[in-house]
């Protein structure tokens, strides 16, 4: 188990019980991203781990709202790289923009996710960035639930780099 996996597990972010997930499936565990995104010392350790996965060639750090906003913000501050947030399709407000922040043609972007299941949100975020002229090659995630994200992301043409994977780094029994 990695240090980050240990710390996520020790933080109580892995809840056991019966949970309805975002795709309406039921699970006997839940990864509560707000536990690890709202504790400064844990968020700092996760940000350090994410920063090691981002090289200086990136112009932009992006992530879907709401869950990835703290991660993207912390990583942007750590590395001094601009950030943007991708809004989900429904419930657009204000300017009705899918992307909050500045994306210019030719920018090299990396997508950051908090927790991945199927990878659909991460792939959608990458595609929205590409429609705006950015280039996306990689998607990084703090926790991958090991439920198909790696395959979906790879099939969509992106490299996938999770910090922690359920089943590999964290055991769910």
C-alpha positions in Angstrom: 0.0 0.0 0.0 1.3 3.5 -0.9 1.6 6.2 1.7 -1.2 8.1 0.0 -3.4 5.0 0.1 -2.6 4.5 3.8 -3.5 8.1 4.5 -6.7 8.1 2.6 -7.8 4.9 4.3 -6.8 6.2 7.8 -8.6 9.4 7.1 -12.0 7.6 7.0 -12.6 8.5 3.4 -13.4 4.9 2.5 -16.9 4.3 3.9 -18.4 0.8 4.2 -22.1 0.1 4.0 -24.7 0.5 1.3 -24.4 3.4 -1.1 -26.1 4.6 -4.2 -23.4 5.9 -6.6 -23.6 8.6 -9.2 -24.4 6.1 -11.9 -27.3 4.8 -9.8 -25.6 1.5 -9.0 -25.3 0.3 -5.5 -22.0 -0.3 -3.8 -20.9 -1.7 -0.4 -18.3 1.1 -0.2 -18.0 4.7 -1.0 -14.9 6.9 -1.5 -15.7 10.2 0.2 -13.5 12.6 -1.7 -14.5 15.5 0.5 -12.7 13.8 3.4 -9.4 13.9 1.6 -10.0 17.2 -0.2 -10.9 19.2 3.0 -8.1 18.1 5.3 -5.1 20.4 4.6 -2.4 18.0 5.5 -3.9 15.2 3.4 -4.7 17.5 0.5 -1.1 18.8 0.6 0.2 15.2 0.4 -2.1 14.3 -2.5 -1.1 17.5 -4.3 2.6 16.6 -3.9 1.8 13.2 -5.4 -0.2 14.7 -8.3 2.6 17.3 -8.9 5.1 14.5 -9.5 2.9 13.3 -12.4 2.8 16.7 -14.1 5.8 17.9 -16.1 6.6 21.4 -17.0 5.4 21.0 -20.5 1.7 21.5 -19.4 0.0 24.8 -19.9 -3.2 24.0 -18.2 -4.6 21.9 -15.3 -8.2 21.0 -15.8 -10.8 19.1 -13.9 -14.6 18.6 -13.7 -16.6 20.5 -11.2 -17.3 20.1 -8.4 -15.2 17.3 -7.1 -11.9 18.1 -8.7 -12.0 21.9 -8.1 -10.0 21.7 -4.8 -7.4 19.3 -6.4 -7.0 21.4 -9.5 -6.7 24.6 -7.5 -4.1 23.2 -5.1 -2.1 21.7 -8.0 -2.3 25.0 -10.0 -1.0 26.9 -6.9 1.8 24.3 -6.3 3.0 24.3 -9.9 2.2 27.8 -11.1 0.2 26.5 -14.0 -3.2 28.0 -15.0 -6.3 26.0 -14.3 -9.8 25.6 -15.7 -13.0 23.8 -14.5 -15.2 21.8 -16.7 -19.0 22.0 -16.0 -21.2 19.1 -16.4 -23.8 19.3 -19.2 -26.8 20.1 -17.2 -27.4 23.0 -14.8 -25.1 25.5 -16.6 -25.3 28.9 -14.9 -23.9 32.4 -15.4 -22.2 32.6 -18.8 -23.5 29.1 -19.7 -19.9 28.1 -20.4 -18.8 24.5 -20.2 -15.3 25.7 -19.3 -14.6 28.2 -16.6 -11.2 29.7 -17.2 -9.1 30.5 -20.3 -8.4 27.8 -22.8 -6.5 28.7 -26.0 -5.7 26.7 -29.1 -2.6 24.7 -28.8 -2.5 24.6 -25.0 -1.3 21.3 -23.5 -3.7 20.3 -20.8 -3.9 17.5 -18.2 -7.2 16.4 -16.6 -7.3 15.8 -12.9 -10.1 13.7 -11.3 -10.9 13.0 -7.7 -12.4 9.5 -8.0 -12.9 7.5 -11.2 -15.4 4.7 -11.8 -16.1 4.2 -15.5 -13.9 7.2 -16.6 -16.8 8.8 -18.4 -16.6 12.2 -16.7 -12.8 12.4 -17.2 -13.1 11.5 -20.9 -15.9 14.0 -21.4 -13.8 16.7 -19.7 -10.8 15.9 -22.0 -13.0 16.0 -25.1 -14.5 19.4 -24.1 -11.0 20.8 -23.7 -10.0 19.4 -27.1 -13.1 21.0 -28.7 -11.8 24.3 -27.4 -8.4 23.8 -29.0 -6.4 22.2 -26.2 -4.4 19.0 -26.5 -5.0 16.4 -23.8 -2.8 13.3 -23.5 -3.2 12.3 -19.9 -5.8 12.0 -17.2 -4.7 11.6 -13.6 -7.0 10.5 -10.7 -6.5 10.4 -7.0 -8.5 7.2 -6.5 -9.6 4.8 -9.2 -12.4 2.4 -8.1 -11.1 -0.1 -10.7 -14.5 -0.3 -12.4 -13.5 0.3 -16.0 -12.0 3.8 -16.1 -8.6 2.5 -17.2 -10.1 0.8 -20.2 -12.5 3.6 -21.2 -9.8 6.2 -20.8 -7.3 4.2 -22.8 -9.8 3.4 -25.5 -10.5 7.1 -25.9 -6.8 7.6 -26.6 -5.6 9.0 -23.2 -2.9 7.8 -20.8 -4.4 7.1 -17.4 -2.4 7.5 -14.2 -4.2 6.9 -10.9 -2.5 7.7 -7.6 -4.4 4.9 -5.8 -6.4 2.0 -7.2 -9.0 0.1 -5.2 -7.9 -3.5 -5.1 -4.3 -2.8 -5.8 -3.5 -0.1 -3.2 -6.6 -0.2 -1.0 -8.4 -3.4 -0.2 -12.2 -3.3 -0.1 -13.7 -6.4 1.5 
